[in-house]
Structure formats: C-alpha cells, structure tokens
C-alpha cells in the first residue's frame, strides 16, 4: 500500500431504504467471509478500492496502520499493539505488574489476580527459573514459544537437561565451528509450571475457549459472548507420559491429527453442556461462583493493559480466551488470542462462529442503528462499561429493593436470533415515534 492513504470516503452513499453501502475487505477465507458476504448493504471492495471496514490479519496491520488516514466511521479488527495482551510473555508481564500494584493498594484485590501459573521468560530469566526449578524437583514444566499458536513448539519436561540444547544460544554447542553470524539466535519462550491436576471429564483433560469483544480501552468497554466451548484431549490424562501431545494439548489443530479423531463429533462440548454437567456435580452456587471467578479473569486481564494499549476509535478486538479448570475448581488463564480460529470443524462449530461474528458486526454497528445504551446484543452481554455492568433482577431482595448481579450469562441459554429481531424492532419503533 502507498504511504498516507485516506480510507473510507464515499460512505454516505445510500441504497434502497435506510441502508448505507458499506465497503468491506476481508483477509480471511472462512466463516467471517461468509458473514460479510451475506450482510445486507455490504459489498466487497476490490483490490485498490476504498473501504469502510477491514477484517485484516495482524501482519497487514503491522505494515500499514501507520501509513493510512481513516475517516471517522472506518473500523478495523485489531488494536495497533494488541500483542501487549496476546503475546504470551507480555501478557504475563502486564499481569504481574497489575498484581504488584494491587498488592500495594489492597490485599483482597491482589488475590483476584492469582489466576495465571508461575511463569518465566527464557532465555532472559533462565537463572531465576533455575532457582525456582530446584525448589521442587520432579515438577513438570511446560515450554511455549511466545508468538505461535495451535500448539506449535510446545513441549513438557521434568529435567533441566531436557532444555539444555534449547538453551544454548543459537545451538552453538552443536555447531562449534560455525561463525557467530551464521547461526540463528535462540527463540524466546515462556516456561510455566504445568497444571498437573486438571479437572477431568471421562478421564480427559479440557480447556475452555471463551470470546470477549473490546470496543474501547479508554474508557474500557467489553462484551462477553454467552457461547463458547470446552476442547477435550483425545486421550485419557496421565503424567506418566509427558511427551504425548494428544494427552496434554487440547488445541483442535493438534487433536484432529489423532488416528481416531472424528471430525463430526470433534472433541468439544458447548459451554451450556459443560455448565449443566458441573451444576449436576457440584451444585448451582458453586458453579455460579466459578463463573464469577471467570469474570475477574476477563476484567483484570484487560485492566492490566488498559494504559498500555494504544486506544483508537477505529479499532476493536475479538479475543479468544483459553482457560483451564483444575481439580480444585480453580480457574487458570492459559493465554489470550488476538486471532481466534474462525474456521469451523463441523456444522455446530460453524453455527456458533457465524452467530458470534454476526453479533460482533451488530455491536460495531457500521449501519448506525444502535442507541449505544444496549446491554445485550444477540449472544453478547455488556460486561464492563467504564465500570461493572449490572442487570436488575425482577425479584426483590429481603430489604424490599431490587437485587442486582453482573450482566454476564456465560453458558446460559439465549435465542440470539429472536433477541436481535426484537432489538431491531424496538429500535425501529422508537424512530417512528
């Protein structure tokens, strides 16, 4: 792209009725492409043409964001330095900083940040890690490259010598005769204490994929999607074999390579299924408390980068949170994805992601139909708007006044199509009054 291009001209041109023509671009050929193509009044901009909305990849953002001028209405699907939250080492760095800040202010608040495993960045914190490693011999640790996804490059280990070859800068021990400039530098990893006591269902480990949409950081405005899924491993859990990816990594990209993987059934449960299962096992109040813990994870993680993310009115971000539940019913944040997979593994997965992305576009509201005061749009519930968002309960509490709870309904049933239709009818009727 040429330097200093102006984006978004011609947006006010109308088509039949009250629909603006919205020109979009899309870097992906998956569910988001289908959603955009089926949206009324939206047309795909050809290469070199002006556009109003771009579902781009992070590579395009990095290369082009600083060289374009965007008109007021233009929207793009990433914040400029999204990596402060979505790169594994930076996420932990920012969470550690927030935790220290809260420890100075309030002990009770700092405890709410105790949701990520003991983590070090390698090679820069190698010696600190070794000190910690020696305190608990035999503990299993997990190594993860900081900027890869789909389980690539991840491995578990129990002995320091298992990472000795990795640690040696540029593998120079293996190639002593090579000149320094001919040997690549070692890749940056994080090393975490492996969570060896995951909650098991049918003897298998799982983690949760949950979607959070942020439309602004200053002020912070975040929406939580009701639907998500639990991703199961294909093999029963055991610490006897730490080299078996099918036991320890729940990523679909890993599990679908298993010899007995069924693409129709997959290895997933809906959050609704999981919530029903947990409620039957542990009771409503315990599960409700667990899901409140999850709210803390979402909000605290976003607050950890609130002053760091470059807020831009043109930007929004759909995050994919990966969370693990352990055998003590404690929740752990594993990572946050800036580009959660929008490829469907089966029809159920397709329907979930299609609805998710439709609702994202409703909230971004390129058409200008919303009032800005909505607390629910489709399956998204407004979780935070410069402070916690509450929903009024129709019942009265013991004092005779209305009772309130957080406006989050993760894993709860909702007829999203009906809700959206009712919302649009309500907006239209108000315009006619």
N, C-alpha and C positions, 0 to 999 in steps of 0.2 A: 504494500500500500504506500502511496506517495505521502510525503510529510504534510501535516497540518490540514487534513481533510475535514470539511464540515459535514456532519452526519445528521440526517433527519429532516431535511427540507421537504416541503410539499405535503406535510402530514395532514393539513386541514382539508384536503380534497375529500368530498363526501361521495358515497354510493347511495343506492336506494335506501330510504328510511333514514335512520339516525346513525348509521354505521360509518365510521371513518375507514378509509383504506389504510391498512397498516401493513407496511412492507417489512418482511422479516428475512433474516438469514439464519441458517442452522448448520453447524459444523458436524452434526452427528446424524447418522442414518439408522435411527432406532425408534423407540416409542415417541420421543419428543418430536421427531419429524412427522409422524402420523398425526399427533395432536395439532401441530401448527397447520398442516395441510387441510385439516377438517374444520378449522375455526372460521366462522363467518366474518367476511370482510378483511381477511388476512390474505396477502398474496406474497409469494416468494420473490425476493429481489434477486435479479441475476447478477453475475459477477461484474463488479464495477458500478452497479447501480446504487442509488441512495437507499438507506434502510432506517427503520424506526426501532426495531427490536432484533437483538442478536443473541442466539444461544450458542456461544462460542466455546472453544476449548481454552485451557489456561495458557497454552503456547501462543495462540493468537493474541490473547490479552497482553502477555508479556512483551510481545514485539510491537504492538500497535497502539496500546491505550494512550501513551504519551504523545502520539502524533495525530490525534483526531480531536476535533471540537464537536461536541454533541449538543444538539438542540435540547431545550428544556424537557421535552416529553420522552426522549430516547431512553431505552432501558437495555441493560446488558447483564449477563447472568453470573458475574463474579465481581467481588471487590478486588481492587488492584493488588493489595498484599494479603490476600486470603490465606497464604501459606503460614502466616503467624499462628493460625489455629489448626491448619490441616497438614502441616509438615510435622511429623511425629516428635522430633526433638524440640521444635519451637513451641508446640502445644504444651509439652511438659514444662518447659522453661517458663512460659507465661502462667501456668497453673501454680508452679512453685512460688513464683513472685507474688501472686494473689494470696496464696496461703500464708506467706510470711507477713504480708500486710495485714491480713485479718487476725493473725496471732497477736500483733501489736495492739489491735483495736478491740477484739472480742474473742475470747477462747471458744465460746459456743459457735460463733460463725466460722472460725477456722476449722473446726471439726467437720463442718459441712463440705470442706474441700478434700476430705480424706477419701477420695474415690478413684485415685489412679495408682498403679503399682509402683514400687520402688524402681526408679529409672535413672540410668546414666547414659551420657553420650560418649561414644567411642569413635576415634581414639582419644579425644581431648580429656575425658575424665577416667581414663583407664586405671590410673593408680588409685583413685578414690574408690572405683568399683572393686578393685582387688582387695582393698581393706574390708569392704563390706562382704565380699565373697568369702573371705577367710573366717568371718564370724559364724557362718552357718554352712559348714562343709556338707556336701551331698545335696544341697538345694538345687532344684532345676531352674535354669535361667533361659530366657528366650532372646534371640538376636533378630532385629528387624532393620532393614535399610530405611533411611528416613523419608525417602521420597518415592517409594514404589508401592504398588497396590496389588490386589489379587493374590496375596500370599507369596509373591516373588521374593526370593532371597532370605526367607525366614528359616531359622533352624533353632533347635533346642540343644542345651549342653549341661553337663554336670561338672566337668573338669576344666580347669584353666587351659590345660594343654590342647583342649578341643578348639580353642580360638587362637592359639599361638601363631599358627601360619597366617591366619587372617590379620592378626595384629601387626605383624612385621611390615613396616612401612613399605608399600609398593612391592611386596613379595621379594625384597632384595636378598633375603637369605636363600631363596630358591634360585636366584639369578645373580650370583656374586660378581660375575664378570661383565654384567651389563652396565653401561654408563647411566648415570642418575637420570638424565633427561629422557632416556629410552624406556623407563619403567613407570607405569601408571601409579598414582597415589592411591592409598587405600580408601575405600568408600566409607562415608560416615554412616554409622549405625547407632541405634539405641539398644541398650541391653536392659531387660526388665526381669524382676523376679517373676517367674512363671506362676500363674494362679493354678496350683495343683489340686485344688478342691472345688472344681466347678459343680454346679447343680446339674444333676444328670436326669434325663428322662429316657426310660428304656435303656439305661446304661450308657447313653451317648451324651457327649458334650454339645452345647449350643451357645450361640451368642445372638444378640438382638440387633437388627437394623431398624433405626428409627429416623424419621425425617423432620428436620427443623428448617423453617424458612425465615431468613432475616431480611427485612426490607430496609432497615436503617440501624446504624450503630449509635448515632447521636441525633435524637435520643434513640435508645435501644428499643427496637420493635421486633418481636419474634413470634412466630406461629408454630404450633405443634400439630403434626398430622396424626390422626387417630389410628390409621392403619400402618402397619409395618410387618415385619416377620421375624421369626426365630429361625436361624440357619443351623442345621444339625450336621454333625460329622457323620460319616458313613460307617464308622467302625466304633465298637464299644470302647469306652475310655479306659486307659491304663497308663501308669507312669513307668511300666516295665519296658516299654518300647518308645523312646523319645524321638526316634528317627522316622516314625510313621506319620506322614502328613495327614493321612485320612483319619487319624485319631485326634490330632491336636489342632488342625487348621480347619475352620468351618467355612472358609471362603468358597463360594459356589464354583469359582474358577478352578479350585483345587479338587473339590469333591466330585465334580462332573467327569473327572478323568478316572474315577474309580471303576474297576471292571464291572461291578454290579450296580452302577448308578442308573436309576430310572428317570429319564428326562421328563416324563409326565408327572410322576409323583414328586420328583426332586427330593430335597432334604429340608423342607420348610414347613413351618406352621404359621398361621396368621397370628397376630397379637391377640386377636379375640379368642382363638383356640387356647393360646398359652394362658391368658388371663382366667379363662374358665377352669383350666386344669389346676392352676395354682390356687385358685379360690376353693376348689373342691378339696385340695390337700391341706391348705393352711388357714382357710377362713377369710372372710371379706376384709376385716380390719387389717390383718397382716399384709394382705396384697395391696390394699389401699395405701398403707404406709410405705410399702416398697415403691409404688408408683410415684408417691410424693418425693422419695429419695431421687427418683429419676429426674423430676422437675429441677431439683437442686443441681444436678449434674449439668443439665442444659443451660440454666441461667448462670451458674458460676463459671462455666467454661466460656460463655460469651462475654461475661463481665471481665474475664482475665485478659481479653484483647480489645476491650471497648475503646481504650485510649490509644491503642496501637494501630488498629485497622484504619486505613485511610477512608473515612466515610465520604461517599459520593452519592448524590441523589439519583444518579443514573444507574446505580448498581444494586443488585440483590444477590442473595446466595442461598441455594438449596443444599443444606448439609446432610450427609448421611452419617449418623452416629452409630458406632459399634460398641455395644455394652454387654458385659458378661455378668451373669448371676452366679454367686458361689453357693456352696452347701449351707452357709450360714444366712442365706437370703440377703447378702450384701451385694450391692451393685458396683461394678468397676468399669470405668471408661477406658476402652482399648485404643480407639483412635477416632478421628473425625475426618470425613472425606469431603473434599470440595467438588468432586465429580462422581457422586454415587452412580453405580451402574444403572443405566436406563435401557438395558437390553433385557428382554423377557425370556425366562427359561421355560415357561408354559403359559397356558391361557389365563390361569388365575393370577400369575405374576404380571402378565400383560395388562389385565384389567385394573390391578392395583396401581401400576405405574401410569397408565393412561389417566385414571381419575386423579392421581396425585398431580400430574403435570397440568391437567385442565384447571385444577383448583389453584395452582401456582399462578397461571395466567389470569384467573379471575381476580386474585389478590393484587397482582401487578397492575391490572385494570388499565390497559392501554386505551380502552374504549371510553374511559371516564364515566362509568356507570355507578360506581360505589359512592357512598356518602363519606367514607373514611371512619365511621363510627362502628362498623361491624365487629362483632366478637366471634362470629363463626361464618366461614365461607366454605361450603362443601364439607370436606372432612378436616379442614384446618380450623383450629381453635386459637384465638389470640391469647398467648401465654403471658406476654410481657409487653407493656407499652409505657416506657419510662417509669416502670414500677409494675408490681404484680397485678394481673387482671383477675377479677373475681366474678363469679356468676351468682346471682341471687337465687336462693332456694325458695320454692313455693311454700315450703313448710315453715312454721315458726319455731324458734328455739324456746327454751324454758323461760326466758325473760320476756317473751311475748313479741320479740322483734324478729326481722328476717335473719336467717343464718346464711353465711357466705362460705364458699370454698373456691379454690383455684380453678380457673377456667381451662382445665385440661381434662381430656377424656380418652387417654391413650388406651387402645384396646377395647373401647366401648362401641356398641353398635350405633350406626347412623345411616339413614338413607340419604346419601350425599346428593344424588340427582334430584330427589324431591326437595331437599333443603335449598339447593341452588335455584330451582324453579320458583319456589316460594319467595326466596330473597329477591329475585329479579322482578317478580310480580309486585312485590311490596314496593320496590324502588320505582317501578313504572307508575303505580297508582299514586304515589306521593308526588311525582312530577306532574300528574294530571290535575291534582287538587289546586 
